Amino acid sequence: MLPLALLCALLPAASSAEVEAIPGARLTPLLPADPLETSNALSFRSGEPKLEGVVGDTAGLLRIEAGAVALQLELGAAIFLGFLPGDEFTFGIATVDGLIRVPVSMAWGDARLALEWTHISAHYADGVRYDDQLPENTQGYSREHLRLLAAWDLPWVQPYLCVRQLVHSMPAVPGFGVQTGFEAHGQRRLTWYQALDLAWAADTAWDTRASYQGGMLLQRPEGQALRGGLIAFRGPALAGKRGGEHDAYIGAVLGFDWHGGWN
C-alpha cells in the first residue's frame, strides 16, 4: 500500500530520530463535519434514515519525531449504520457502510499533511430485507481512493483542503474530487465548537455537498472529547446504496472521540 511504502522509505532517515510504537493519539486532523469521519456518533435527523450510528476510530501505530517534524502511520475504521423506525419503537437497520483507512500523517509546526488510502463498501441490512423494502439498487458498491489532506493549526480554527482520486470503484464512476472546510473551538475544557465541510466530486456531477456541525465540546487532557450539538446536511447521499439520491436534513448529534485529533 502506498502510505506504508512512504513510511518505509523515510525510516532510514530516522536513525537519529525518536521512534515510538503504538503512540495511540492520532496525528491526522479530526474533521467532525465530514460525514465519513472515523469517530463515534449517534445522530437523529429530519430525513431518511431517521437515526444513524457511527462506531469508529483512528489511532497511531508508529510515530517518528525529528526536531519539529513528526511522521506517523495510523489505522482507522468505522461502521455507519442507518436505522429506520418501525412499530412499537423499533428501529430496523437499513444500511451498513464499512470503512477502513490507512493514513500516513506529518506535522511540521502548525502544518498538517496526511496521505490516506481508504476502502469503503456498502450493504443493505435486514431492516430493509425483512420488510420487503429492498430498493432496485442491488448492485455491489465498493470503492478505494487516495486522499491528500492539508490542514493548518491556527488559534481557534483549523482550515483544511483535500483532493481525492478513486483508484477502484464498483460500479465504475469518475474518480476526482475536492473537499474543504474548517473546524473551530474554544480553548477551555468545556467550550463551543463549529465545523463546516464542503465537497465536490466528478461522480456526483460536481453537486455541492455541504455538512455542518456545531455545539458544545468537553475535552480531557489525554485527548478524548465528548461533543453534542446540531447538524445540517445538503447534497448527494453518502450511504453507498443510496448513491445518486439527494439528501437534505437537520438534526442533533452526540459524539465521542477516543484518540483526539482536535487542534
Secondary structure, 3 states (H helix, E strand, C coil): CHHHHHHHHHHHHHCCCEEEEEEECCCCCCCCCCCCCCCEEEEEECCCCCEEEEEEEEEEEEEEEECCEEEEEEEEEEEEEEEEECHHHCEEEEEEEEEEEEEEEEEECCEEEEEEEEEEEEEECHHHHCCCCCCCCCCCEEEEEEEEEEEECECCEEEEEEEEEEEEEECCCCCEEEEEEEEEECCCCEEEEEEEEEEEEHHHCCCCEEEEEEEEEEECCCCCEEEEEEEEEEEECCCHHHCCCEEEEEEEEEEEECCCCCC
